[in-house]
Amino acid sequence: MASSSAPPTRLPRLLSGNILLPLIIIFGYVAFLITGIDAGRNGGHDDVQPIALYIYFSLLLVLLQLAISENRTWPRILYIFVASGFAIIYAGERLFNAEGHRPGNFTSSPWTYIIINLLLLVVFVVDAINRRRPHVDRPGAQPSRMSPISYRAFASDFGGLAILFFIAAFLLDTLGQRSVLSLVGLGLGSNQKPYVAVDFNQLFGLHLTNGLNRLEVLDVGIAVLAMAISLLLLVIVGALTLSASNTSTSGNERFGAAIRRILWEAFDQTLLSLRLVLSPLIWLIPAFSIGFFSENILSYLQISARDSQAQIVDLFNPFSHASLTNLPMLGIVVLLGALAIGAVIVSVAVVEHDGQVILNTLHIFRVAGRIAGLTLAFFFYSLAFLNAAAILFLGTKAEPFQVGAGGLLALLVGGALALYTLLRDRAMGRTPVTKG
């Protein structure tokens, strides 16, 4: 395990495994139950939103981020909840609030993106200052700075600032004119309107020329200016490095080694300067992924409920008509889940500036995969028995909780991981510990 520069904070007793895992399982079961009951109403034809599932999967991803994070100080935990919480709420509003057209949806307000831009800049500047303040990593150790006060570090800061505003401009353009996406044939259609347009002339009554009145153009201008300053500082760094090189080596060797060192340190420091501001943007990927993930699960439940030819035995048949119809959807669900988990890992690695986080995550995935696979499998089978009881005793016709291929796949994956762990522990002479 990689050691963290800051001592981890002891989490509250509420977050201990003996309390948290049962709560997660119960919450998940209730979320699936509520979504399935809603999906089965009126033969699966009612307009339903999978908000309960979205909240549940969002909670799982936040807990995953906490689990794989090496630095668990209270400021870091608070930042994780703020950054991931914003992305989850934003994606939820975009996906489930009537496509953003309901009154009060903040994702369609230009002020939202102005405030986000300002907050990203403030967080970037505060982090840059904080990285240059002396910190004591351990008691008795000498104070040290995460980033030095040097031309090279400042060049990386301006490079990071340029990357940040290029990303902000691109994301805003995808919601507006889609100028960049139009280059690959994904621009706005003739009858389509931008989802949101941040026009300074309309907001503040200005009379700026066409183009300069948009926020994404301002972002590009700031990014270009920051990149120009970064390159100028890198030229200074290169000149100083080459002039101080050892004269006993050849000019080509000095130049090549110096350039490689400058570029590597610039890349490293640029990631360091972007670590906090990139986290909310990266979190948009898993947030939208689990949103579509939840919608696909709801679609399966509705299709199963609409299957008028289904018999009670089809609740437990992984090869039923509804299950076979939804096989392509199962593949999409698996890909979306993998994308969401991968983005969370990248977010933690960037924020903590530690690639070792990815390696440390493998152990957590072995445990979490075994628990998640078996938990989802028993969810499906338990809910299928509940559905059968409702058919027998309540006279309901809908069968949303068909086990399907997804339930069989979860059972096989969870069982395989559990068997692998059992055989590995037995081979190593370990005795499994049972908690309950």
N, C-alpha and C positions, 0 to 999 in steps of 0.2 A: 504494500500500500504506500502511496506517495504521502509524505508528510506535509502538512500544511504549515504555512508561516504563522498563522494565528491559531491558538489553541481552540479546539472545538468546544462549543458550549453544550452543557448537558441539557438535552431537550426535556420538556415537561413530561411528567409521568403519563399524561394522557396519550403521548405519542409512542409509548412503549409497545412492543409487538403484541404482548398478551392482551392489550386493550384495543389497539388500533386495528389489528387484522380482523377480529370478529366484527368490529364496527364497519369496516370496509365491505366485508362479505354481506352483512345485513343490508347496508345501504345499496349495494349493487343488486341484490335480490329484489328489493323493493322497487328500484328504478326499472328493472326489467319487467316486473309484475305490472307496474302502473302503465308503462309504455305498451305492453301487450294487451292489457284490458282496453286501453284507448284505441289501439289499432283494430281490435276485434269488434268494436261497436258498429252497428249498422252494416254488418258484413264486410267490414274493412274499408268502407267507402267514406268515412268521415275524414275531415281535414284535421290531421294530428301533427303536433310538433314533438320531436324526441328530446325535449329540454331536460327531462330527468336523466336520460342516458348521457347527454352532453355534460351535465354537471358532474355526474359520476366519473366519467372518463377523464374529465379535466382535473378532478381531485386526484385521481390515480397518477396523472402525469406530474402534478405538482409534488406529490409525495415521492415519486421516482427521482425528481430533481433534488429534493432534500436528501434522499438516501445516497445518491452517488456524489453529492457535494462533499468535498473534504473540509472546506471551511464552513463551520456551522456557527459562527458568531451571530449574535442577534441582529446586527446591522445587515449581514448577508442574508439571513433568513427573511428579514423584512423586505429586502430588495427583491428576493425571489418571488414573494407573494405579490408585491406591487407590479413587477414587470410581467410575470405570468398572468396575474389577475387582469391587467389591462388588456392583454392580447386575447384572453378567454372571453371577456365581456365584449370586446370589439367584434370578434368573430361571431359570437352569439347574436349580437344585434344585426350584423350583416346577413346572417343565414336565416334567422328565425323571426325577425321582426318585420314580416311582410315585405321582404326584399328592400328594407330600408325606407319604405315610403310612409310608414306610420308617423304621426306627429310625435316629436320628442326623441326621435332616433338620432343620437349624436353623431353617428357615422356619416350622415349626410349634411352635416353643418360645416361650413368652411372654417369656422372658429376652432373646431376640433384640431384641424391639421396645422393651423398657426400655432396653437398652444403646444402641440406635440413637437413641432420644430424647435420652439423656444426651450422646451424641457430637455430635448436631446442635446441642445447646445450647452445648456446649464450643467447637465450631468457630465458632459464631456469635459468642460472647463474645470469643474470642481474635482473630477477624478484626476485630471492632469496636475492640478495643484497639490492634491493629496498625495500623489505618487512621488512628489519631490520633497515632501516633508519627512524629516527623520522619524523612523518608527523603530521601536524596540521589539524585536521578534520574540525574544525569550528573556526571562529575568537574568540580569547580569551581563547580557550581550550588549555590544556597541550599537548605537543607533545607525540605521542604514536607510537608504532611499531605494524605492522600487525602480525609479527612473532617474538617471543623472541629470544634472543641469549642464547640458552640452548642446553643440550645434546638431549632433547626430540625433539626440533625443527630440529636440524641437522639430527637426526635419520630419521625424516619424509622426510627431503629433499633428503637424500640418497635413501630412499624407493621410493620416487617419481621419482628420476632419474632412478632407476632400472625398474620401471614400464614403464617409457617413452621409454627406450631402448629395453625392451622386445616387446613393441608394434611396434616400428620402425623395429625391426628384423622380426617380424611376417608379417608386411605389405610388407616388401621387399622380404621375402621368397615367398609370394603369387604371386609376379611378376617374381620370379626366379625359384628355384628348386622345390618349393612346398613340402618341406620336412615335414612340419607340416600337411598340407592338405592331404598328401598321407596316413596319419594314419587313415583317415576316407574315403579313397577311392577316393580322389579328386586330386591325383597327376598328373604329366605330363604323357601323353600318349607316346607310343613308337615312334611315328612320330611327336611329339610336341617339340617345342623349347621354352626356357624361353623367356618371353617378354623382360626382361632386366637382364643382369648379371653384377654386379659390381665386377670385378676381378682386384685386385691390381697388379697382375703379368702382366696382359695385359696393364694396364694403365700406370704403372710406371716402367716396366721392372724388377720387383723383382722376387725372386725365393723362395717364401714362400711355405710351404708344403700345400698339397691339403686340402682345408677346411678353413685354416687360411687366405687364400688369398681373401676371400669373405667378403663383408661389413656386411652382416647379422650375420656372425660368430663373427666379431669384436663387433657388437652391443650386442650380447648375452654375450660376455666376459665382457664388461663394465657393463651390467646389473647385472651379477652375482657378480662382485666385489663390486658394489654399494650396493647390497642386503646384502653382508657379512658385510660391514661397518655399514649399518643400524641396523642389528641385534646386532652387538657388542655394538653400542650406546644404543640400547634399553635395553640390559642387564645392562649397567651402570645406566640407568634411573631407572630400576626396583630395583636395589640394593640400590640406593640413596633414592628412595621413601619408600621402606620397612623399611629402617633403621631410617627414619624420622617419621614413622607412630606413632600414639598415642598408647602408651603402655597399656592404659586402656581397649582396645578392644582385642578380641581374635586374635590369629595368623591367623586363617583361614579367619576371617572377614577382617583383615588388608590386607591380601594377595589378596583376591578376589576383594575388592574395589579398591586396587591399580592397579591390572591388568586391571580391567575394565576401570579405568580412563586413564591409559597409552594407552590402545588400542584405546579408543575413540578419545583421543587427537591426537594420531598418525594418525588415519584415517582422522580426520579433517584437520590436518596440511598437510598430503600427498595430499589431494585434493587441498588445497591452493597452494602447491608448483607446482602442475600440471596444474593450472587453465589456464595459457596462452598458454603453449605448446600443450595442448590437443585440443584447439579450432580448429586449422587448420585440425587436424586429424579427429575430429568429423565431421567437415564440409564436409569431403569427402562423408559421408553417404547421406546428402541431395543433394549434387551436383550430384552424380551418380543416385540418385532416380529421380530427376527431368529430368535428361538426358533420362532415360528409360521411364519416364512419357511422355515426349515430343515425343519420338519415338512411343509410343503406340497411342497417339493422331494422329500422322501422318499416322500410319497404318490404323486407322479407316477412315481417310479422303481418303486414297488411295483405300481401299476396297469399300467404298461408290462410289467413282468415277468409279471403274471398274464394277459396277453392271449395266450390259447392259439392264436388264429388268425393271429398276427403272423408274417410272413415275414421273411427276412433283409434284404430290400429295405426293409422298414418301419423299419429302424434309421436310414435316411437320408431317410425320407419325412416332411417336416414336417406333412403332412396325413393321417397315419395315424389309425387308429381311436382309439388311446390318446391321441394328440395332440388330436384334436377333442373327445374326452370331457373333457379337462382344460383346455379354453380358459377356462372361468370361474375355475379355480384360477390360471391364468396372470395374470389381472387382479388377483386377490388378492395374488399374490406381488409384482407391480409396486407395488401400493399399500403393502404392508408395507415394501418396500425404500425407497420414497420417505419413508415416515413415520420409519423408523429414521434415515436420513440427515438429514432435517429436524430431528429432535430433537437430534442431535449438534451441528448448527450452532447451534441455539438455546442449547444448553448452553455452547458456547464463547463465544458472544456475551454470555451472562449472566455467566459467570465472569470474562471479561476486561473486562466493562463497556464494550464497544466494538461498536456496530452496524456499523462498517466491516468487521468480520469477515465478515458476510454477503456484502458486495460482493466482498471478496477471494477468497471461496470460488468464485466463478463461474469464475475462471481455472483453479483446481484441478479443478473439475468437467469442464471441457472436456478436460483432459488425462486425468483419471481415467476419464471416461466412454468416451473412445476406447479406452483400454487395457482397461477392464473389459469393454466390449462385444465386442471382438475376442477377448480372452482366454477369456471364457465360450463364445463361438461355437466356437473351436478346441478347448476342453475337450469340448464336446458331440460334435463330429465325430470327434475323436481317440478318445474313449471308445467311440463307435459302431463305429469300425474295430476297436478291441480286442475289443468284444463280438462282432463278426462273426468275428474270428480264433478266439475261444473256441468259437463254434458250429461252425466248420469243422474245427478241430484237436482240441478237447476234447470235442465232442459235447454241450455244454450246450444246454438248451432255452430258458432265460430270456433275455429281451431288455430289461433295465431301461434300457439306455443309448440309447433311441430319441431322435433329435435333437429331434423335435417342433417345435411352433410357437415355443417358448421359444428354441431354438437358432437358428431362422431370424430371430426378432426381434433377438436379440443380435448376429447377423451384420449385419443391416441397420443397426441403430443404430451399432455400432462402425464399419462401413464408411462410413456417412454422415458421422460425425464426422471420420473420417480424411480423407475426400474434401474436406470443408469446410476442414479445416486446411491441406491441400495447396494448394487453390485460393487460400486467403487468403494463405498464405506466398508463393505464386508472384505474386499480384497486388501484394504489398508488396516483391517483389524479394529475398525471403529464400531461402537455400539450405538444404534440410532436412539435418539432421545425423544420421547413422546411427551408433549405438553398438553394439558387439558384441565 
